[in-house]
């Protein structure tokens, strides 16, 4: 069978997701079983993968799904605990004291706090933390999920203390003689070579991330505002760009001088401190008569509303202090950092022999995984929920209600995930069949590479994004495609490290539209069945990110032969100039 036809066939599971979930607007609980069956049929009938291996991959995916459901439950439990204790109400008042403007709030919570959480924990944890926090503050559930997904771009490559680089790229490239020879030709040992690529990744992210806060607020005002006006978001362009640089400048410096572990963590943390201080001081803040709020709740589209509802919980003794209300989130952030730092003993303890449950060689296929229930963010969420019971002086009845509500909510999320993740595993483990074909993602990438030729840098980010869209992980996408991308770079006589950097950036951008991240984020706030609507609202963000960074990458690679005025730089400059023109035209508009 030809490479082109195989590439088209391997695209069918993804097409089925797009058709049923995004176009036909089916809930994930109906769309994903069909996508699973499509992947299953291709693996068995075309790739001729043994039935036992397909079932092993499905079971492997089911284990992953259960772990993801566990994380969602922990996030829901923490949210409901803070709701019952009255902390959410206090946090709401605190943000209102800074500003009641929802545009400023979403930048602080999603972009900055979310980047910090991504840098410390990764693996979708920001959605589990910032999305419910925003709902608790009075955001529509759909708006919170969209915001939580949009920021899953710039910080992701350095999430979980650099895991997509130190595990994804590292594993994806290791063991190849050509890559090793290339790194040695640069005079770099292996870890320095990974850091060398990571520095390029940070440059690309910093460029594209400049406009993410502005896109974030404009999406908020367009999709969820009373006037459906993106101009209302553009009116705070100065504050949005300031907030972007407050995160991306330290992010870039850390990546260049300290390595890939801390860019997102320090970028988010430093940005958070700088922006909150500036906001409290009134720097670049909207005037009193230009405050933007959501319309009254009774006028919201019913599709925006999840099962979680804000209750005005009375605090029995005296109003809760701001420090006491925020303490659970501070504990979560601290525990995430402490348990992820390799320099400390906690990571090895939680992932040690006695705290790891291994499922190996399923059905004799060699597939399996290690389950670490105490290392997952879910364990931290449950632990902090229990701690909150004591530090907030909760009564047994209200805390039991938090557990009961969380258990009921999680049941509706499971139906989609038990098919989504097994579909991913079948898709990824489709090699080794009697037909002799590579796994479906590689076949798809090879088909695109054959068509793209020297224009490959434009496509490399989209391939990385496709990997993350399917696998739900920048790390997995990097592991899967890094070596392939390096090889394509060498074949087209381009700097292969820039091609791998484009892969990593595209893989991060793919999280914006990743199905099972959307399912997880939606489930946390009880927004089940609207996953396709979320993806439709974030798809353009992914296209912008992949196209802009791909153009910059192409421009850098082509600079030596075509000079400054090459196609890549021209496209990138056009995007920047278009953004500037829109800001100039609408950013100071009086009427919206």
N, C-alpha and C positions, 0 to 999 in steps of 0.2 A: 504494500500500500504506500502511496506517495506521502512525502512529508507534509505537503499542503493539506491533503485530505485528513491525515491523522491529526493535524493541528486543529482543523475545523471540528472533528469529532471530540477532541479533548476539551474544546470550548463549550460543548453542549451542557455540562452541569452548571457552568457559570451563566450561560444563556437562559437556562431554565429558572435560575434564581432571579435574573433580571426580569424575565417575562412575568412570572407568577407573583413575585414579591413586590417588584417596583412598578411594573406597567399595569398589571391586573389588580394590584393592591390587595392581594391575598394576605392574610396573616401568616407569619412565619410557621405557625403550627400546621398549616395546610400546605404551604409552598415547599418547605424543606423536606418533608417526606418524599415528594415528587423528585426533587433534586437528588436525594439519596438514591432513589430507584434508578435514575438516569446514570449516575456514577456507577452504581452496582452493575447495571446492564452492560455498560461499556467495558468495565473491568473484566466481566465474565465472558462476554461474547466477542469483543474486538481485541482487547489486550490478552485475553485468554489466561487471566490470572486464576490459579487454582481456587476453587470455592472455599476451601478451608482458610486460605490466606485472606480472602475478602471478608469472611466472617471474623477472623482474628483482628483485622483492621477495624471492623465495625465495633467489636467488643472493646478494643483499645480506645476508640472514640467515645464509647459509652462511659468508660472510666473517666475520661477527660470531661465529659459533660457533667457527671456527678460532682467532680471537683469544682467545676464552674458554678453549678447550682449551690454548692456549699458556700462559695464566695458571695454569691448574690444573697443568700440567706443571712450571712453575717452582716452584710451592708444594710439590709432591710431591718435586721434586729437592732443595730446601732441607731439607725434613724428613728425607729419606733420608740426606742428607749429614751432618746433625747426629746422626742415629742411628748412622751408621757411625763417626763421629769420637769418639763417647762423650759428646758434649755433652748429649744428652737425659738421660742417667743423672745427670749432675752437676746439671742444672736440677731434676730430680726430687728429689734430695737437698736442694737449696736450699729448695724449697717445703716439704719435710717439716720442715726446720729452723724455718721460720716457723710452720707448723701442718700436721699430716697430715690435717686436716679438709677433706674435699672440697668442702663448702659454701663455706668461706672461699676456697679455691683458685679455684672457678669464678667467684666475684664479682670477685676480683682479675684473673684472666686474661681472662674473657669480657667482663664489664661495663666494667671500667676500662681494661685494656690494649686491648681490642677497640674501645672508644670512641675512644681515642687514634689507633689505626690507621685507623678510619673517618674521623676528622677530617682525617687527613693524606692518605689515598689514596682512600677510598670505593670505589665500584664493586665491592663484594663482597670487597675485599681482606682485611677482618677474618677472614672465614671461611677464607681461604687461609693466614692466619697463626695465629690463635688456635685454630682447630679441630684442626689437626695437632699443635700444641703440647700441647693437653689430652690428645690420644691418646697422645702421647709420655710424658706424665706418669702414664699409667695409667687414664685415663677410657675407658669403653666408647665406641666410635666413634659409635654412635647418640646417646649422651648429649652428646658433644662437638658434634655437628652441631646438635642441638636447642638447646643453649646458645648456639652461634654464631648461630643464626637468631633466637632470642628477643631478643638485644641489638641486632639490626638494626632498631631502632625509634627510640629517643630520639636517638641521635647522627646518624642518616642525613640529616636535612634540612640539616645543616651538614657533611656528608661531603665529602671531596676539596676542603677549603678553601672550603666553601660553594657548590659547584657546583649542587646542586639549586635553590638560591635565585638565584645570580648568573647561571646559564645557564638553568635550568629556568623559574623564574618570570619572569626578565628577558625571555627569548625568547618565552615564552608570552603575555606581556602587551604586548610592544613593538609599535609600529606601529598601535595602536588609538587613534583620536581620543578616544573617551570615557574611556579609561583615562588618557590624557595630560591631558585636561581635569580629571579628578578629582584627579590628583597635583598639578596646578598650583593647584587650589582649596585644597589643604592647604599650599601654599607650599613644596613639595618638588620638587627636581630628580629626574631619573629614578633615579639610584643611591640617593639618600636615600629615595625612595619604596619601593624594594626592601628597603632596610634597615628601613624602618618596618614593612613586612609581616613581615620576618624576626624582628623583636622580638616580634611577636604569636605567631609560630610557636614561639619559644623558651618563652614563657609556657605554652602548651598542652603542649609536650613536657615541660617541667619538672614540671608537675602529674602527667601520666600516668607519667613516668619514675620518680617517687617509689616506686612499687610494683614496678618491673621487677626489681631485685635479689631482692626477696622472692619474686616469681613464679618467677624463675630457680631459686632454691634449692629451692623447694617442688616445682617440676616435676621437678627432679633427684631428689629423695628419693621422690617419688610414682612416677615412671615407672621409675626405675633402682635404687631402694633395695631392700634385702632384705625390708623390711616393707611396701613400696608405700604409704608414709605421707607425706602432705603435711605432717603435723604436725611431722615431723622437720626439715623445712625452716623451718617457722615458729618453731622454738625459738631460732633466731638472728636473730629479727626486729629486735632492737636494732642488731646489727652491719649487717644488710641495709639498714635505713633510714639509718643513719649513712653507709654506702657510697653510697647513692643521693644524699644531700645533698652528700657530698664531691665528687660529679661535677656535679650539677645546679645548685648555687649558683654556682660560678664560670662554668659554662656559661651561665646566665641573665644574669649580670653582664656577661660578654663580649659576648653578643648585644645587650644594651641599650646598651653604651657603646663597643664596638669594631667592631661590624658583624658580618656573617654569615660571615666567613672562618674564624674561630678558635674558636667556642664548643665544638665537640666535641673539637678538638685540645687546647685548654687545659683544658677540663673533665675529659677523660680523664687528662691528664698530671698536673694538680694533684690530682685524686682518687686517682690511683695512688700518688703520693708520700705523701699524707695517710694513706691506708688502710694501706699497707704499714708505715709508721712506727707507726701505732696497733696493728696486728696484732702487730708485733714487741714492742711494749710491753705486750701482753696486754689492751688496751682492748676491752671488750665481747666478748672471745673466749670460746668454749665451754670449760667445765671439762674436765679430763683424762678424766673418766669419761663425758663427753658428746660425745666426738669421733665424727664420722660418717664412715664409709668405705663404699665399695662392697663387696658380697659377694665372696667368692673367685671368681676368674675362671672356674673350672670350673662354677660355678653360674649364670653369666650366660646370658641368652637368646641363642641363636645369631644372632638377628636384630640384636643389638647390636654384633656384632663385624665389623670390616672386614678388608680384606686386609693392612693395615699391622699388624705385630706388633713389640712392644718386644723388643729384643735387649739382653742385658747385655754390651755391648761393653767389652773390656778396653782400658784406656789403657796403652800400653807403658811409657812412662818413669815418670811419676808422675801421681797423680790430678789431673784438670783443675781449675783454679781456677774459681770461680763467674764471675768477670769474663770470663775467656776463653770459657767456655761460652755466656754471654749476649751476647758481642760480635757474633756474626752478626745477632741480632735488633736490637741497638742500631744496627748499620750499616744494616739494612733501614729502621728507623724514621727514622734521620737522612737517608738518601737519599730516602725518600718525601717528607719535609718539604722538603729542599733542592731537589728537582726539581719541586715543586708551587708553591713560592712565586713569584708573578709578579714580585716585586721583585728576584729573582735571575736571572742569565742562563741557568741550566741548563734551565728549562722551554722557553724559546724555542729553545734549541739542539736539544733532543730532539724538538721538534715543528716544526722548521724545514723549509725547502724540500727540503733534501738528506736529511732523515731521515723524510720523509713520502711514502708511496706512495698515490697517488690512484686510486681506481676510480670513474670518473665516467660518467654517462649510459649506464647499463647497458641494452643493447638499444634505445637511443634513447628511453628513458622518462624521463630526467632523474634517476633514482635513482642513488645512489652514496655513497661514503664515503671518508674519508681514513684510511689505516692508518698508525699510528705505532709500529712494533715496539720502538723504543728507549725510548719514553715509558711503555709499559704496565708495570704492576708485575711482569710475568713477566720482563722484561729485568733488573730489579733482583734478583729472586729468583735467576736464573741467575748474575748477576754476583757476588752475595754467596756463592752456593754455591762458585764458583771461588775467591773470597777465603778462604773457610773451609778449603778444601783446604790452603792455605799456613799460615794462622794456627793451625790445629789440628794441623799436622804429620802429615797423613794420608798413607798409602801409596797408590800408584797402583791396586793391586788393590781396596782397599775403596772408593775413589772411583769406580772403574769400575763396581763393584757397585751403587752408589747410582744411577748413570745408567741401568744396565740395568733395575733394579727400577722406576724411575720411568717408563721407556718402556713397560714391560709393563702398568703400572697405568693409564696414560692411555688405552690402547686401549679399555678397557671403558667409559670415560666418554663417548667420542665419539658412540656410537650414539644416545644420548638427545638430545644437544645439537644434532646436525645436523638434527633435526626440530623441536626446541623453539624455537630462535631463528628459523628460517624461518617457522614458524607465527605468531610474534609479528609479523614483518615483513609478512606477508600481511594480518593483522588490522589493522595500523596503516596500511597503504597501500591500503586498499579504497575510497578516494574516486576520483573521476574516471571512474566507470563510466558506461555508457550509461543506466542507470536513474536517474542524477542524485542518488543518495543520498550523504550524508556518510559519512566513514569509520566503521567499525563501533563503535569506542569512543564517538564523539560521538553516534551514533544511540542507543546504549544509555543514555548519560547523559541525553539529551533525554527519553527515555521515562520514566526515573526522576523527572526534574524535573517532568514533566507530572503525575505521580501525587502527588508530595510537596507541592507548593505552598509555603506559608509554613513548613512543617516541614523545608524543604530542609537547613538546617544539620545536622540529624541524619544526613542521607544524604551530605553532601558529603565527609566523611572516608572513607566506604565507596567512593565513586566514585574518590577519589584512590587508595585501597588497591587497587581493582580495576585501575586503570591500571598500578600497580607490579606487581601479581600477574601480569599479562599481559606487560608490557614488560620486567620485571626491573629497573626503574630508577625511582627517585623523580624523577630529572631528566626522564626522558621523560614520565612521568605529569604532571608540572607543565607541561611544554611543551605537552602535548596538551590539558589540561583547564583551565588557569589562566584563559584568556580566557572560556571557557564559564562557569566558576564565578563570575567577576566579573560577567558578564551576568545570571546567575540572581540574584545578590545585589541588583543594581539593580532587577530586575523585582519582587522580593518586598519592596522597600523596606528591605533590610537593609544594614548596613555591608559593602560588597563586599570590603574589605581583610581583614575577619575571615573571610569565606567563602573567599577565596584562601588565607588562613593555614590553614584547616581542610583544604583540598585538599592543601597541602604536608605537613601532619601525617599525613593519611590515606595519602598516597603513601609516606611513610617507614614507616608501620606495615605497608603492603602487602609490604614486603621480608621480613617475618617468614614469609610463606607463598609467596613468589615461587618459581615452579617452577624456573626455570633457576638461581637462586641456590642452591636446595636441591640440585639436580643437581650443581652445581659443588662445593659444600661436601662433599657425600657422596663425590664422586669423589676428592677430595683424600686421604681416609682409606680409600679402597677400599670404601666402603659403597654399591655400585651395586645398584639394584633395590629399594631400601627408601625411595625418595623420598616415596611416599604416606604411609608410617608417620610420617615426620618432620612432614609437613604436618598430619596429624591431631593431633599433639602440640603444634603451635604455633598451630593455628587459633583456639583460645579466647583466646590472647594477643592476636591481631589483633582479635578481636571486642571484648575489653575495651578495647584502646587506641582503636579507632575510636569505640566507643560513649561512653567516658568523655570524650574530647576533643570529640566532637560535641555532647555534652550541655553541657559548659562553654561551647563556642562559641555554642550556642543560648541559653544563659542570659545570656551577655554581650550578645548581639544583642537579646534580649528585655527586658533590664533597664530600658531607658528607657520601655517601654510597660507591661510587666507587673510591674515591681518585682523585688525579690529572690526572692520565692516564685513563680518561674515554673517551667515544666515542666523546662527544661534544668538549672537549678541543683538542683531537687528530685532528678532522676535522678542527677546527679553526687554530690550529698550522700549519697544512698542507697548508692551504690557505695563511697564513703569510709567511711560508718558501718558498712556490711557488712564491709569489710576490717578496720576497727578491732575490731568484735565478734569476728571470727574470730581475730584476733591475741590479744585479751584471753582468749578461751575456750581456745584451744589453744596459744598461744605459750609458756606456762609449764607446760604439761601435763607430769606426771611419767611417765606411761605412754603410749607411742606404739605 
